[in-house]
Amino acid sequence: MDFALLFIVVLVFPLYTIEQSTNVSVYGRSNSTIILNSTLTRDGNPIQWRFNTLQYTSDLKINPYLPNDTRNRLTVVNNYDLRITNLQTEDEGKYTCSTNYMGSLRIHTVNFALLKQPTLLAFRNASIVNKLIGTEGQDLLIECIAVGGQPAPALSLVVLGTTVQTGAQELRYILRNIPRIYDTTNVSCEANSDALDIPMTTTALIYLTLMPLMPMLSAPFVNTLEMVPFSISCTSTGSRPAAAIWWMIGQTDVTITGSSQENKVVDETFTVTSTLTYMVGRKFNLQPIICTANNTIGGFSNQINLFVRFPPNVLVSNVTYEMTDPKRTINCTADGYPDTYTFYKWQHRSLHEHIIRELDGDTILTLPVVPITLRYQDNGEYVCTVSNDIQGTDGVEKRQGAAQITVYAQPVFTADNEERNIQYGEIGKTVDIVVHVFSVPKYIYNAWFNNGKQIQTSTKFLISESSVEVEDIFHGKSVKVDGYKSILTINSLTIEDFTNYTLILENGIGKSVEHTVILERPTPLKQESVSSGIIIGAVCGSLISLIVLMVILVFIIIKKRKGHRQGDSTVKFEKSDSDDHTHSYEEVQNSSGTQRGSNKNRDQSTTKHYEALGLQDVPNAYDNLSNEAPRANRYLSPSRNYEKLGLKDAPNVYEDLTDKDSNEIGGQSTTRHYDALGQKEAPNVYNELTNEAHYENRSQSSGKHYEDLGRKNAAYVYDDLKSEACEETTANSPTIHYEELGVKNNPTVYDDLIN
């Protein structure tokens, strides 16, 4: 059978069922030899090779119709394998080996191509500087591709020294959530094929956008005083691009007060340092100081604790008690840092912050036990003083808190009512009777009573009240507190209105209380002396003047008696009493011999006696009074002599006393002269001294008159001086009487005068 017949048979193959078909690819180098293996078994029918559609062989024979160049390079070898030598480009294509085996068509296909090296191996998503740009924490896609190459080159991807992916012609690999450890590391892609004598390799640098690392603070904590500035630094490293730093204290953003500096280091990351200077109040105590460093990718935060030292706030809560409550306490809460406190004595203060008492206590003050009726005195402000050794911004270390204790007690009539227990009014006028009251709670019942009968409001009586500051004794201290003033107004006072008025109050706590006020008419005010010294001086001066006058009067009377006795004459004395009766007395004068002896003694002793009386410089005053010159001379001298005695303005007093010619004139002038002596109300004293009535009458009246003169206890001094009844008695008594006159050491003055 010739080759044409075989060709016809092959054309008929498609009429059979294809039972088996295989397909392979083979490569060969240009100008080299390749053997295309046949995988078929011959079963009576020829095995044929075809190139594309052109038949090359049938069994062992080469198609003679092929071009010589092609036919000369083809050979069937072994078990119907096709050998091609001096491979050329035109040899590339599809080679089919087929046969009819037991009624079915078996086909084996071989794809042949010349080996070719890849023209390029590269990372598809690399930058022009061969960097794989990624972001820390995000996925990074790595693609490697080989351009050209037959067969397709086998690629492998190596990351951190490990092959993580392989592929032919190209490959893709994803680094999930790439961490910063991949930053600036190399990734290599390697291509292998039969066309390559050595593998082809390319490398790229992973370059990430990095978050800053955990920022570091310059201190483990901050301890500062309230309202005193502090400083703290925070440093961020490893960021690309540079990080921004944010400051928070608690929930407060304080970034604006920070200042930052940045520096780029070798690995093209940035170091940023921010310094915060800030002044905080106590609300920031135990709050965190948070430093956050971040950039476009993200960031981290770090924090430390802030300790703010400040003096305590002292809180004391108001409390209310009743007077019968067995236990009364008040609480004090301190809120400072540090929270170790020293508690000082509590202070109980009045309305005007005057300290009433100091009490021992700490966070709880228990009020001392006092009688129930005095517990109203516990009302007031209670001050708790605390320190934790920290001074406040005002420089004060001891801090205080205060609250009110209110004690419900029965009404109290305050201590300042004592000065109003007696009040005054005038007939026909209006008076306000005022009573001060301290009452917590305020009284709900108040009524005025007069003689047991309640006073009703009328035109005569008006009852009113008002709030007022009152004064009372709280725990031994006089204090001013808020109270009430109850006023009873009485119009058109009459004599019957001057009586007692009682105010009764009740406030629902304890018992009702009452207070009585006496309404009186005012007592006329007595004239007051300018000073007690003037009074004493005036009294003493009057007494001394009176004593001197008495001595002069006695001297004059004795002289007159002796003068009359010398002439053995009878002298008549008359006195008119208050009933216009005239009493006549007679006295027989002694002889002149007695008087002459007496005059001699008197002349010798005059100066001495006057010296004793303090009147040494004016002896002639008494000489003239005792002189026996004619009566006309005596009447001419009194004014001059009294002027020397300091009695210039009242000479006629003594003129009347010594004048025996006109009892009528003397009786009329007596009162006037006593006025001059300052004893207007007691003229009879001097009347008796000049009256020569019966001694019995004088003795009976002496005490009364001397009592008027202020010498009640020394009345008989003058009686003795003028008594002629018992010379012995007179001689023995002068010293005693002179003691009463204040001249104990000079009795002989008067002895001579009355001798």
Secondary structure, DSSP 4 states (H G I P E B T S, - for coil): --HHHHHHHHHHGGGSEEEEEEEEEEEE-TTS-EEE------SSS--EEEETTEEEEETTEEPTTS-HHHHTTEEEETTTEEEE-S--GGG-EEEEEEEEETTEEEEEEEEEEE-EEEEEEEETT--TTSEEEEETTS-EEEEEEEEEEESPPEEEEEETTEEEEEEESEEEEEETT--GGGTT-EEEEEEE-TT-SS-EEEEEEEEEEB-----EESSSEEEEETT--EEEEEEEEEEBSPPEEEEEETTEE-GGGEEEEEEE-TTS-EEEEEEEEE---GGGTTPEEEEEEE-SS-EEEEEEEEEEEEEEEEEE--EEEETT-S--EEEEEEEEES---EE--EEEE-TT--EEEEE--SSEEEPPP--GGGGGGG-EEEEEEEE-S---TTS--SEEEEEEEEEE---EE-GGGGGGSEEE--TTS-EEEEEEEE-SSPPSEEEEEETTEEPPPSSSEEEEEEEEEEEEEETTEEEEEEEEEEEEEE-S--GGG-SEEEEEEE-SSS--EEEEEEEEPPPPPPPPPS-HHHHHHHHHHHHHHHHHHHHHHHHHHHHHHHHHHHBT-EEEEEEE-TTS-EEEEEEEPPBHHHHHHHHHHHHHHHHHHHHHTT-TT-HHHHHHHH--S-HHHHHHSHHHHHHHTT-TT-THHHHHHH--S-HHHHHHHHHHHHHHHT-TT-THHHHHHH--S-HHHHHHHHHHHHHHTT-GGGTHHHHHHH--S-HHHHHHSHHHHHHHHT-TT-HHHHHHHH-
